[in-house]
Amino acid sequence: MDKSYRILVVDDHRDIRELLKRFLMQHGMVVAVAADGEEMVQQMNHSHFDLLILDLMLPGKDGVTLCREIRAKSDIPVIMLTALGEEIDKIVGLEVGADDYMPKPFNPRELLARIRAVLRRHFTIPQVHDQLAGQHFVYQFDGWTLDSASRELKDPQGTLIALTSTEFELLVAFLSHPGVVLSREDLLRLVQGRGADVYDRAVDTLISRLRKKIESDPKSPRLIKTIWGGGYQFSCEVST
């Protein structure tokens, strides 16, 4: 299973890069390394990767900035490494789109387990895909339009709003269940068909990203409401 996965490790400490490269290759993965953001971009421009391990503290652009730039155009899974291990660093990393984090120092076997879990979640066939297979829906809500075939989201002024594939699937999950309170597990199952080892915090991160794109005030959301103790609810009339 691991042999088909290509991993890019971005860390300015050579010892860590080489340690992870050797360890992950021993477990059948194809591994490339980069010391900073520039090398990372060069690697990603020339090769396809299935997962990115990204250090928070890097020379030049830091991991948060790089993750934000990556997430604007790709939904490649990202695991962030932090030497600080403080809650604020974990939250910031997740809010900009990281899928998981690992505080330093870490046990390579624990990192391997997290890599496998993130890859398993990411590459599981999404149930939203099954729902849309062979069908064409045009969802309309609050002046917005989402075309399921072209995956184009347009705001009330007709401007195209870019969505990653995961953001698209999450929005379709909400638009398919307007007014229904969906738990994190419900959303993970709808979006990624994930099993019992779901990473609930990833849902909060995805919703934060989606709110920034469709809410007029993401800090006081009107469309995607948080239902304390229940999950999330799309509180808007939807037509197709």
Residue pairs with C-beta under 8 A, 6 or more apart in sequence:
1 28
2 27
2 28
2 29
2 116
3 28
3 29
3 30
4 50
5 29
5 30
5 50
5 51
5 119
6 29
6 30
6 31
6 32
6 47
6 48
6 49
6 50
6 51
7 24
7 29
7 30
7 31
7 32
7 49
7 50
7 51
7 52
7 53
7 115
8 31
8 32
8 33
8 34
8 40
8 43
8 44
8 47
8 49
8 51
8 52
8 53
9 16
9 17
9 20
9 21
9 24
9 31
9 32
9 33
9 34
9 53
10 33
10 34
10 35
10 36
10 37
10 39
10 40
10 52
10 53
10 54
10 55
10 58
10 63
10 66
11 17
11 20
11 33
11 35
11 53
11 55
11 58
11 81
12 35
12 36
12 55
12 57
12 58
12 59
13 55
14 35
16 55
16 81
17 33
17 35
18 33
19 108
20 31
20 33
20 53
20 108
20 111
21 31
21 33
23 108
23 112
24 31
24 112
24 115
25 31
27 112
32 43
32 47
32 49
34 40
34 42
34 43
35 59
36 58
36 59
36 60
36 61
37 58
37 60
37 61
37 65
37 66
38 60
40 52
40 54
40 66
43 49
49 76
50 76
50 77
50 119
50 122
50 123
51 76
51 77
51 78
51 79
51 115
51 118
51 119
51 122
52 70
52 76
52 77
52 78
52 79
53 78
53 79
53 81
53 111
53 115
54 63
54 66
54 67
54 78
54 79
54 80
54 81
54 98
55 63
55 80
55 81
55 82
56 62
56 63
56 64
56 80
56 81
56 82
56 83
56 84
56 89
56 93
57 63
57 82
57 83
57 84
58 66
61 69
63 80
63 81
63 82
63 93
64 92
64 93
64 96
67 78
67 80
67 93
67 96
67 97
67 98
68 96
68 97
70 76
70 78
70 97
71 78
71 96
71 97
71 164
71 209
72 162
73 162
74 164
75 164
75 165
75 166
75 167
77 99
77 118
77 119
77 121
77 122
78 97
78 98
78 99
79 98
79 99
79 100
79 101
79 102
79 111
79 114
79 115
79 118
80 93
80 98
80 100
80 101
80 102
81 101
81 102
81 103
81 104
81 106
82 89
82 90
82 93
82 101
82 102
82 103
82 104
83 103
83 104
84 103
85 103
85 104
89 101
90 101
90 103
93 101
94 101
94 201
94 202
94 204
94 205
95 205
95 208
97 205
97 209
98 205
99 118
99 121
99 122
99 199
99 202
99 205
100 114
100 117
100 118
100 199
100 202
102 110
102 111
102 114
117 197
117 199
118 199
120 194
120 195
120 197
121 188
121 192
121 194
121 198
121 199
121 202
122 192
124 192
124 193
124 194
125 193
126 169
126 191
126 192
126 193
127 189
127 190
127 191
127 192
127 193
128 169
128 172
128 173
128 176
128 190
128 191
129 169
131 172
131 176
132 148
132 172
135 148
136 147
136 148
136 149
137 147
137 148
137 240
138 145
138 146
138 147
138 148
138 240
139 145
139 146
139 148
139 172
139 175
139 238
139 239
139 240
140 238
140 239
140 240
141 175
141 178
141 223
141 236
141 237
141 238
141 239
142 156
142 223
142 236
143 155
143 156
144 153
144 154
144 155
144 156
144 214
145 152
145 153
145 154
146 152
146 153
146 154
146 168
146 171
146 172
146 175
147 153
148 172
151 163
151 165
151 168
152 160
153 160
153 161
153 162
153 163
153 168
153 171
153 213
153 214
154 160
154 161
155 161
155 214
161 213
161 214
163 171
163 213
166 191
166 192
166 206
167 206
167 209
167 210
167 213
169 190
169 191
169 192
170 187
170 191
170 206
170 207
170 210
171 210
171 214
173 182
173 187
173 190
173 191
174 182
174 224
174 232
174 234
175 234
175 238
176 190
177 190
177 234
178 234
178 235
178 236
178 237
178 238
179 233
179 234
179 235
180 233
180 234
181 227
181 230
181 231
181 232
181 233
182 190
182 231
182 232
182 233
183 230
183 231
184 198
184 200
184 203
184 204
184 231
184 232
185 198
185 200
186 231
187 203
187 231
187 232
188 194
188 198
188 199
188 200
188 202
188 203
191 206
203 232
207 224
207 232
208 218
210 224
211 218
211 221
211 223
211 224
212 218
214 223
214 224
215 221
215 222
215 223
215 224
216 222
222 235
222 236
223 234
223 235
223 236
224 232
224 233
224 234
224 235
225 232
225 233
225 234
225 235
226 232
227 233
